[in-house]
Amino acid sequence: MVVPSPNPAIRSRKTQAVGIPSVDLSFVGPGLAEQLARACEDYGFFKVTNHGVPREVVSRVEGEMKAFFSRPAFEKQRVGLAFPFGYGCKNIGPNGDTGELEYLLLRADPSSVSDVSRTVSDDPDGFSSAVNNYIDEVRELVCEILDLLGEGLRLLDESVFSRLISDVQNDSLLRINHYPFAPKPSSHRPDHGRTRGEGRVGFGEHSDPQILTVLRSNDVEGLQVCLRDGLWVAVPPDPNSFYVLVGDALQAMTNGRLRSVRHRAMANSHKPRMSMVYFGAPPLNSSISPLPEMVSPQNPPIYRPFTWGDFKKALYSLRLGDCRLDLFKILNQQQPTTNDDTKSTLDD
C-alpha cells in the first residue's frame, strides 16, 4: 500500500524529507496497482518496501564494491575509462559535467560483468556471481513494478513496459556511485562546486533517460529530488528499501502523464556514501512512442516516435541537466532546456 510521509506542512526551503510515498509490495488487497500508478503520476518516485530482494544478495555485491573502491587509484583505473562503461572519477559523461564522486558503470549483462570482473576483483568468479545475482533480483523487481504500473494505468497490454526490460537484448545498466566524504570549505572561501546552504554536489541535477530506475544506498544521506512545485527535498536513507524513479522513456510512452523526476546527490561532509543504481532500459532498436491509451483528441501525442538508440545518441550529445525529450517533441522543436535556464529554489 502507499503511505505518504506524515505532515506535509513541514516542507521548507531547507529540504525537509516530506511527501515521499512508500509502496509495500507485500500488501495483499485491491487497489495496490492504482496506488502505485498514482505515486508515479503525482511524484515520479517512491520508496518500495518488502521488495523481496534477499538481504544476502545485497550484502554480497555491496561488499564487492566496497573492496573495489578501497583500492589504490591506479588499480581502479585498470578497468578502463567509463566511455561508456568502466571506471570514472569526477568526470560525468563526455561533455564537461563533473561531481564529487567515483563510480563503476557496468552493462547489466552476465558476459559483460564476467569480462570486467578480471580487472575489478582478485576473485573474478565471486565478483561476477555477486553482481549478476543482484542484477537478476533487481530486474525481477523492476518487471514486477512495471506490470503493476501497467495494471494501474489500465493498459490493454499490462506487460508492455516490463517486456522491454525482460527482453534478452535489453540495454539496462548497473551504476555504483561512491561519494567520499567532502568536508565543507571555509566560509570565507568561494566554492563554485556546491549549492548555497548545502554541501558539495556529488552528482548534479538531472533526470534518468531510461524507463525506470531502482536505487539503493547505504545509511548515509545525500539523495535529493525536485517535487512538482520546484521544491527540493532530501530523501532519507533507508538501506533496507529501494527508491524507484520514473525515467524519460516512460514519460514519452505515457505521453507525459508520468514525468521523469529530476534529482541530484550531495556529497556528505561526514561519511562516505555508496549507491547502487539499476537503470531499466529497452533494446536499442525498440520504438518509444506514446501508447494508444495515453492519446486522445483532447490529449494528442506530445512526442514523435524514436528508438532507444536514437535517444541514447541525443543523451551523449547533451549536458547532464539538459531536458533531452525536448528534442523529440512534435510541436516544439526548440533546443533543450539546460540547468542555466532553471533557477533552483535553493538559490533564493
DRENDO-1510 file (C-alpha; in Angstrom, 1 decimal, always signed):
<recs>
REC; n; res; u; v; w
REC; 1; MET; +0.0; +0.0; +0.0 .
REC; 2; VAL; +1.1; +3.6; -0.5 .
REC; 3; VAL; +1.6; +5.7; +2.6 .
REC; 4; PRO; +2.5; +9.4; +2.3 .
REC; 5; SER; +5.1; +10.8; +4.7 .
REC; 6; PRO; +3.5; +12.4; +7.7 .
REC; 7; ASN; +2.6; +16.1; +8.0 .
REC; 8; PRO; +3.3; +17.7; +4.6 .
REC; 9; ALA; +3.1; +21.1; +6.2 .
REC; 10; ILE; +6.7; +20.7; +7.5 .
REC; 11; ARG; +8.1; +21.3; +4.0 .
REC; 12; SER; +10.5; +24.1; +3.8 .
REC; 13; ARG; +13.3; +25.6; +1.6 .
REC; 14; LYS; +15.7; +23.7; +3.8 .
REC; 15; THR; +14.9; +20.4; +2.0 .
REC; 16; GLN; +12.8; +18.5; +4.6 .
REC; 17; ALA; +12.0; +14.9; +3.7 .
REC; 18; VAL; +8.3; +15.1; +3.0 .
REC; 19; GLY; +5.7; +13.9; +0.6 .
REC; 20; ILE; +7.6; +10.8; -0.3 .
REC; 21; PRO; +5.2; +7.9; -0.9 .
REC; 22; SER; +6.0; +4.4; +0.2 .
REC; 23; VAL; +4.8; +1.3; -1.6 .
REC; 24; ASP; +4.6; -2.0; +0.4 .
REC; 25; LEU; +4.8; -4.8; -2.2 .
REC; 26; SER; +3.7; -7.4; +0.4 .
REC; 27; PHE; +0.3; -5.7; +0.6 .
REC; 28; VAL; -2.5; -8.1; -0.4 .
REC; 29; GLY; -5.7; -6.4; -1.4 .
REC; 30; PRO; -7.4; -4.4; -4.1 .
REC; 31; GLY; -6.0; -1.0; -5.2 .
REC; 32; LEU; -2.3; -1.6; -5.0 .
REC; 33; ALA; -1.7; -1.2; -8.7 .
REC; 34; GLU; -3.7; +2.1; -8.8 .
REC; 35; GLN; -1.9; +3.4; -5.8 .
REC; 36; LEU; +1.5; +2.7; -7.3 .
REC; 37; ALA; +0.4; +4.3; -10.6 .
REC; 38; ARG; -0.8; +7.4; -8.6 .
REC; 39; ALA; +2.6; +7.6; -6.8 .
REC; 40; CYS; +4.4; +7.6; -10.2 .
REC; 41; GLU; +1.9; +10.2; -11.6 .
REC; 42; ASP; +2.0; +12.6; -8.6 .
REC; 43; TYR; +5.6; +12.3; -7.6 .
REC; 44; GLY; +7.6; +10.4; -10.2 .
REC; 45; PHE; +9.3; +8.4; -7.5 .
REC; 46; PHE; +8.5; +6.3; -4.4 .
REC; 47; LYS; +10.1; +4.1; -1.8 .
REC; 48; VAL; +9.5; +0.4; -2.1 .
REC; 49; THR; +9.5; -1.9; +1.0 .
REC; 50; ASN; +9.1; -5.6; +1.3 .
REC; 51; HIS; +10.6; -5.9; -2.2 .
REC; 52; GLY; +11.7; -9.5; -2.0 .
REC; 53; VAL; +15.3; -8.9; -2.8 .
REC; 54; PRO; +17.3; -11.1; -0.3 .
REC; 55; ARG; +19.5; -9.2; +2.1 .
REC; 56; GLU; +22.4; -11.5; +1.5 .
REC; 57; VAL; +22.3; -10.7; -2.3 .
REC; 58; VAL; +22.6; -7.0; -1.5 .
REC; 59; SER; +25.3; -7.5; +1.1 .
REC; 60; ARG; +27.5; -9.6; -1.2 .
REC; 61; VAL; +27.5; -7.1; -4.0 .
REC; 62; GLU; +27.9; -4.2; -1.6 .
REC; 63; GLY; +31.0; -5.9; -0.1 .
REC; 64; GLU; +32.5; -6.4; -3.6 .
REC; 65; MET; +32.0; -2.7; -4.4 .
REC; 66; LYS; +33.5; -1.6; -1.1 .
REC; 67; ALA; +36.5; -3.7; -1.8 .
REC; 68; PHE; +36.9; -2.2; -5.3 .
REC; 69; PHE; +36.6; +1.5; -4.2 .
REC; 70; SER; +39.1; +0.9; -1.4 .
REC; 71; ARG; +41.8; +0.0; -3.9 .
REC; 72; PRO; +44.5; +2.5; -4.9 .
REC; 73; ALA; +43.6; +4.8; -7.8 .
REC; 74; PHE; +46.0; +3.1; -10.3 .
REC; 75; GLU; +44.3; -0.3; -9.7 .
REC; 76; LYS; +40.8; +1.1; -10.2 .
REC; 77; GLN; +41.9; +2.8; -13.4 .
REC; 78; ARG; +42.9; -0.6; -14.9 .
REC; 79; VAL; +39.2; -1.2; -15.5 .
REC; 80; GLY; +39.3; +1.5; -18.2 .
REC; 81; LEU; +37.5; +4.8; -18.5 .
REC; 82; ALA; +33.7; +4.9; -18.5 .
REC; 83; PHE; +33.2; +5.7; -22.2 .
REC; 84; PRO; +30.7; +4.4; -21.9 .
REC; 85; PHE; +31.5; +1.5; -19.5 .
REC; 86; GLY; +34.2; +1.3; -16.9 .
REC; 87; TYR; +35.6; +3.4; -14.0 .
REC; 88; GLY; +35.0; +7.1; -13.7 .
REC; 89; CYS; +36.3; +9.7; -11.2 .
REC; 90; LYS; +34.7; +13.2; -11.0 .
REC; 91; ASN; +34.1; +13.4; -14.7 .
REC; 92; ILE; +30.4; +12.5; -15.7 .
REC; 93; GLY; +29.9; +11.9; -19.3 .
REC; 94; PRO; +31.7; +13.4; -22.3 .
REC; 95; ASN; +30.5; +17.0; -22.2 .
REC; 96; GLY; +32.2; +18.5; -19.2 .
REC; 97; ASP; +30.0; +17.6; -16.3 .
REC; 98; THR; +31.8; +16.9; -13.0 .
REC; 99; GLY; +30.9; +15.8; -9.5 .
REC; 100; GLU; +32.4; +14.8; -6.1 .
REC; 101; LEU; +32.3; +11.0; -6.8 .
REC; 102; GLU; +33.9; +8.0; -8.4 .
REC; 103; TYR; +31.8; +5.3; -10.0 .
REC; 104; LEU; +31.8; +1.9; -11.8 .
REC; 105; LEU; +29.4; +1.7; -14.8 .
REC; 106; LEU; +28.5; -1.8; -16.0 .
REC; 107; ARG; +26.2; -3.3; -18.6 .
REC; 108; ALA; +23.6; -5.4; -16.8 .
REC; 109; ASP; +24.6; -8.4; -18.8 .
REC; 110; PRO; +26.3; -11.6; -17.5 .
REC; 111; SER; +29.0; -11.8; -20.1 .
REC; 112; SER; +29.9; -8.1; -19.7 .
REC; 113; VAL; +30.1; -8.4; -16.0 .
REC; 114; SER; +32.3; -11.5; -16.3 .
REC; 115; ASP; +34.6; -9.7; -18.7 .
REC; 116; VAL; +35.2; -6.7; -16.4 .
REC; 117; SER; +35.5; -8.9; -13.3 .
REC; 118; ARG; +39.1; -9.8; -14.1 .
REC; 119; THR; +40.2; -6.2; -13.7 .
REC; 120; VAL; +37.9; -5.3; -10.8 .
REC; 121; SER; +38.5; -8.1; -8.4 .
REC; 122; ASP; +41.1; -10.6; -7.2 .
REC; 123; ASP; +38.2; -13.1; -7.1 .
REC; 124; PRO; +36.6; -12.7; -10.6 .
REC; 125; ASP; +34.2; -15.6; -10.2 .
REC; 126; GLY; +33.0; -14.3; -6.8 .
REC; 127; PHE; +32.5; -10.8; -8.2 .
REC; 128; SER; +30.6; -12.0; -11.2 .
REC; 129; SER; +28.4; -14.2; -9.2 .
REC; 130; ALA; +27.6; -11.4; -6.7 .
REC; 131; VAL; +26.8; -8.7; -9.3 .
REC; 132; ASN; +24.9; -10.9; -11.6 .
REC; 133; ASN; +22.7; -12.3; -8.8 .
REC; 134; TYR; +21.9; -8.7; -7.8 .
REC; 135; ILE; +21.1; -7.7; -11.3 .
REC; 136; ASP; +18.8; -10.7; -11.7 .
REC; 137; GLU; +16.9; -9.9; -8.5 .
REC; 138; VAL; +16.6; -6.2; -9.2 .
REC; 139; ARG; +15.5; -6.8; -12.8 .
REC; 140; GLU; +12.7; -9.1; -11.5 .
REC; 141; LEU; +11.7; -6.3; -9.1 .
REC; 142; VAL; +11.6; -3.7; -11.9 .
REC; 143; CYS; +9.4; -6.0; -14.0 .
REC; 144; GLU; +7.0; -6.6; -11.1 .
REC; 145; ILE; +6.7; -2.9; -10.6 .
REC; 146; LEU; +6.2; -2.2; -14.3 .
REC; 147; ASP; +3.4; -4.9; -14.5 .
REC; 148; LEU; +1.7; -3.3; -11.6 .
REC; 149; LEU; +2.0; +0.1; -13.3 .
REC; 150; GLY; +0.5; -1.3; -16.5 .
REC; 151; GLU; -2.4; -2.6; -14.5 .
REC; 152; GLY; -2.8; +0.7; -12.6 .
REC; 153; LEU; -2.8; +2.7; -15.8 .
REC; 154; ARG; -5.5; +0.3; -17.2 .
REC; 155; LEU; -3.4; -0.6; -20.3 .
REC; 156; LEU; -4.7; -3.3; -22.6 .
REC; 157; ASP; -1.3; -4.9; -22.5 .
REC; 158; GLU; -0.2; -4.7; -18.9 .
REC; 159; SER; +3.2; -6.1; -19.7 .
REC; 160; VAL; +4.1; -3.5; -22.4 .
REC; 161; PHE; +6.7; -1.9; -20.1 .
REC; 162; SER; +8.2; -5.0; -18.4 .
REC; 163; ARG; +8.6; -6.9; -21.7 .
REC; 164; LEU; +11.2; -4.3; -22.8 .
REC; 165; ILE; +13.2; -4.9; -19.7 .
REC; 166; SER; +12.9; -8.7; -19.7 .
REC; 167; ASP; +14.0; -8.8; -23.4 .
REC; 168; VAL; +17.4; -10.6; -23.7 .
REC; 169; GLN; +18.6; -7.6; -25.8 .
REC; 170; ASN; +17.7; -5.0; -23.1 .
REC; 171; ASP; +20.2; -2.2; -22.7 .
REC; 172; SER; +19.9; -1.9; -18.9 .
REC; 173; LEU; +22.9; -0.7; -16.8 .
REC; 174; LEU; +24.2; -1.0; -13.3 .
REC; 175; ARG; +26.0; +2.0; -11.8 .
REC; 176; ILE; +27.7; +2.0; -8.5 .
REC; 177; ASN; +28.5; +5.5; -7.2 .
REC; 178; HIS; +30.9; +6.1; -4.4 .
REC; 179; TYR; +30.9; +9.6; -2.8 .
REC; 180; PRO; +33.9; +10.1; -0.5 .
REC; 181; PHE; +33.1; +12.4; +2.4 .
REC; 182; ALA; +33.6; +16.0; +1.4 .
REC; 183; PRO; +34.3; +18.5; +4.2 .
REC; 184; LYS; +32.6; +21.8; +3.7 .
REC; 185; PRO; +35.1; +24.5; +2.6 .
REC; 186; SER; +35.8; +27.5; +4.8 .
REC; 187; SER; +33.0; +30.1; +4.7 .
REC; 188; HIS; +35.4; +32.8; +3.7 .
REC; 189; ARG; +36.5; +31.0; +0.6 .
REC; 190; PRO; +34.3; +30.9; -2.6 .
REC; 191; ASP; +33.3; +27.4; -3.7 .
REC; 192; HIS; +31.5; +27.1; -7.1 .
REC; 193; GLY; +31.0; +23.3; -6.7 .
REC; 194; ARG; +28.3; +23.5; -4.1 .
REC; 195; THR; +24.7; +24.7; -3.8 .
REC; 196; ARG; +24.1; +27.6; -1.4 .
REC; 197; GLY; +23.2; +26.3; +2.1 .
REC; 198; GLU; +24.3; +22.7; +1.1 .
REC; 199; GLY; +27.4; +20.6; +0.9 .
REC; 200; ARG; +29.3; +19.9; -2.3 .
REC; 201; VAL; +27.4; +18.5; -5.3 .
REC; 202; GLY; +28.2; +14.8; -5.8 .
REC; 203; PHE; +26.1; +14.2; -8.9 .
REC; 204; GLY; +24.3; +17.2; -10.4 .
REC; 205; GLU; +20.7; +17.8; -11.2 .
REC; 206; HIS; +19.3; +15.5; -13.9 .
REC; 207; SER; +16.6; +13.1; -14.9 .
REC; 208; ASP; +17.3; +9.5; -15.8 .
REC; 209; PRO; +16.8; +8.7; -19.5 .
REC; 210; GLN; +15.7; +5.0; -19.2 .
REC; 211; ILE; +12.3; +3.6; -18.4 .
REC; 212; LEU; +12.7; +3.0; -14.6 .
REC; 213; THR; +15.5; +3.4; -12.1 .
REC; 214; VAL; +15.8; +1.4; -8.9 .
REC; 215; LEU; +18.3; +2.9; -6.4 .
REC; 216; ARG; +19.6; +1.6; -3.1 .
REC; 217; SER; +22.1; +3.4; -0.9 .
REC; 218; ASN; +23.8; +2.8; +2.4 .
REC; 219; ASP; +22.7; +4.7; +5.5 .
REC; 220; VAL; +24.3; +8.0; +4.5 .
REC; 221; GLU; +22.1; +10.8; +3.3 .
REC; 222; GLY; +22.7; +12.7; +0.0 .
REC; 223; LEU; +19.9; +12.0; -2.4 .
REC; 224; GLN; +17.5; +14.9; -3.2 .
REC; 225; VAL; +14.5; +15.1; -5.5 .
REC; 226; CYS; +12.7; +18.0; -7.0 .
REC; 227; LEU; +8.9; +18.0; -6.4 .
REC; 228; ARG; +6.4; +19.2; -8.9 .
REC; 229; ASP; +6.2; +22.6; -7.3 .
REC; 230; GLY; +10.0; +23.0; -7.7 .
REC; 231; LEU; +10.9; +22.4; -4.1 .
REC; 232; TRP; +14.0; +20.3; -3.5 .
REC; 233; VAL; +13.6; +17.7; -0.7 .
REC; 234; ALA; +16.1; +15.4; +1.0 .
REC; 235; VAL; +15.3; +11.7; +0.7 .
REC; 236; PRO; +16.1; +9.9; +4.0 .
REC; 237; PRO; +18.5; +7.0; +3.5 .
REC; 238; ASP; +17.0; +3.5; +4.1 .
REC; 239; PRO; +19.4; +0.6; +3.4 .
REC; 240; ASN; +16.5; -1.9; +3.7 .
REC; 241; SER; +14.4; -0.4; +0.9 .
REC; 242; PHE; +14.8; +0.8; -2.7 .
REC; 243; TYR; +13.8; +4.0; -4.3 .
REC; 244; VAL; +12.1; +3.9; -7.7 .
REC; 245; LEU; +12.3; +6.8; -10.2 .
REC; 246; VAL; +10.4; +7.4; -13.4 .
REC; 247; GLY; +12.6; +7.9; -16.4 .
REC; 248; ASP; +12.4; +9.9; -19.6 .
REC; 249; ALA; +11.4; +6.9; -21.8 .
REC; 250; LEU; +8.5; +6.1; -19.5 .
REC; 251; GLN; +7.4; +9.8; -19.7 .
REC; 252; ALA; +7.4; +9.5; -23.5 .
REC; 253; MET; +5.5; +6.2; -23.6 .
REC; 254; THR; +2.8; +7.6; -21.2 .
REC; 255; ASN; +2.6; +10.9; -23.3 .
REC; 256; GLY; +3.6; +13.0; -20.3 .
REC; 257; ARG; +1.1; +11.5; -17.9 .
REC; 258; LEU; +4.1; +10.2; -15.9 .
REC; 259; ARG; +7.0; +12.6; -15.7 .
REC; 260; SER; +10.6; +11.7; -15.1 .
REC; 261; VAL; +11.8; +13.1; -11.7 .
REC; 262; ARG; +14.7; +15.5; -11.5 .
REC; 263; HIS; +17.2; +14.6; -8.8 .
REC; 264; ARG; +20.7; +15.0; -7.6 .
REC; 265; ALA; +23.1; +13.7; -5.0 .
REC; 266; MET; +25.1; +15.8; -2.5 .
REC; 267; ALA; +28.4; +14.6; -1.1 .
REC; 268; ASN; +28.1; +14.1; +2.6 .
REC; 269; SER; +30.5; +16.2; +4.7 .
REC; 270; HIS; +30.9; +13.5; +7.4 .
REC; 271; LYS; +30.7; +10.0; +5.9 .
REC; 272; PRO; +31.3; +8.3; +2.5 .
REC; 273; ARG; +28.1; +7.3; +0.7 .
REC; 274; MET; +27.6; +4.5; -1.8 .
REC; 275; SER; +24.6; +3.9; -4.0 .
REC; 276; MET; +23.8; +1.1; -6.4 .
REC; 277; VAL; +21.6; +2.1; -9.3 .
REC; 278; TYR; +19.9; -0.2; -11.8 .
REC; 279; PHE; +18.7; +1.6; -14.9 .
REC; 280; GLY; +16.0; -0.5; -16.7 .
REC; 281; ALA; +16.3; +0.2; -20.4 .
REC; 282; PRO; +14.8; -1.3; -23.6 .
REC; 283; PRO; +16.7; -2.9; -26.5 .
REC; 284; LEU; +18.4; -0.3; -28.8 .
REC; 285; ASN; +16.0; -0.9; -31.7 .
REC; 286; SER; +12.9; -0.6; -29.6 .
REC; 287; SER; +10.4; +2.1; -30.7 .
REC; 288; ILE; +9.5; +4.6; -28.0 .
REC; 289; SER; +6.2; +6.4; -28.6 .
REC; 290; PRO; +3.0; +7.4; -26.7 .
REC; 291; LEU; +0.8; +4.3; -26.1 .
REC; 292; PRO; -2.7; +4.4; -27.7 .
REC; 293; GLU; -4.4; +4.5; -24.3 .
REC; 294; MET; -2.4; +7.7; -23.5 .
REC; 295; VAL; -3.6; +9.6; -26.6 .
REC; 296; SER; -6.9; +11.2; -27.4 .
REC; 297; PRO; -8.3; +14.2; -29.3 .
REC; 298; GLN; -8.1; +16.1; -26.0 .
REC; 299; ASN; -4.6; +14.8; -25.3 .
REC; 300; PRO; -2.7; +14.5; -28.7 .
REC; 301; PRO; +0.7; +13.0; -28.9 .
REC; 302; ILE; +3.5; +15.1; -27.4 .
REC; 303; TYR; +6.4; +13.1; -28.7 .
REC; 304; ARG; +7.2; +11.7; -32.1 .
REC; 305; PRO; +8.3; +8.0; -32.2 .
REC; 306; PHE; +12.0; +7.3; -31.7 .
REC; 307; THR; +14.2; +4.3; -31.0 .
REC; 308; TRP; +16.1; +3.9; -27.7 .
REC; 309; GLY; +19.2; +4.0; -29.8 .
REC; 310; ASP; +18.2; +7.5; -31.2 .
REC; 311; PHE; +17.6; +8.7; -27.7 .
REC; 312; LYS; +21.0; +7.5; -26.5 .
REC; 313; LYS; +22.7; +9.4; -29.2 .
REC; 314; ALA; +20.9; +12.6; -28.1 .
REC; 315; LEU; +21.8; +11.7; -24.5 .
REC; 316; TYR; +25.6; +11.6; -25.3 .
REC; 317; SER; +25.4; +14.9; -27.2 .
REC; 318; LEU; +23.9; +16.9; -24.3 .
REC; 319; ARG; +24.9; +18.1; -20.8 .
REC; 320; LEU; +23.8; +16.2; -17.7 .
REC; 321; GLY; +21.0; +18.6; -16.8 .
REC; 322; ASP; +19.5; +19.1; -20.3 .
REC; 323; CYS; +15.9; +18.1; -21.0 .
REC; 324; ARG; +16.5; +15.5; -23.7 .
REC; 325; LEU; +12.9; +14.9; -24.5 .
REC; 326; ASP; +12.6; +18.4; -25.8 .
REC; 327; LEU; +14.4; +17.2; -29.0 .
REC; 328; PHE; +11.6; +14.8; -29.7 .
REC; 329; LYS; +8.5; +17.0; -29.1 .
REC; 330; ILE; +6.1; +17.1; -32.1 .
REC; 331; LEU; +5.0; +20.7; -31.8 .
REC; 332; ASN; +8.1; +22.2; -30.1 .
REC; 333; GLN; +11.5; +21.5; -31.8 .
REC; 334; GLN; +13.3; +24.1; -29.6 .
REC; 335; GLN; +16.7; +23.5; -28.2 .
REC; 336; PRO; +16.6; +21.6; -24.9 .
REC; 337; THR; +16.4; +23.4; -21.7 .
REC; 338; THR; +19.5; +23.4; -19.5 .
REC; 339; ASN; +20.2; +24.0; -15.9 .
REC; 340; ASP; +21.2; +27.5; -16.8 .
REC; 341; ASP; +17.6; +28.2; -17.7 .
REC; 342; THR; +16.1; +27.0; -14.5 .
REC; 343; LYS; +16.8; +28.8; -11.2 .
REC; 344; SER; +16.9; +26.4; -8.2 .
REC; 345; THR; +14.7; +27.4; -5.3 .
REC; 346; LEU; +17.7; +26.9; -3.0 .
REC; 347; ASP; +19.5; +29.8; -4.7 .
REC; 348; ASP; +16.8; +32.3; -3.4 .
</recs>
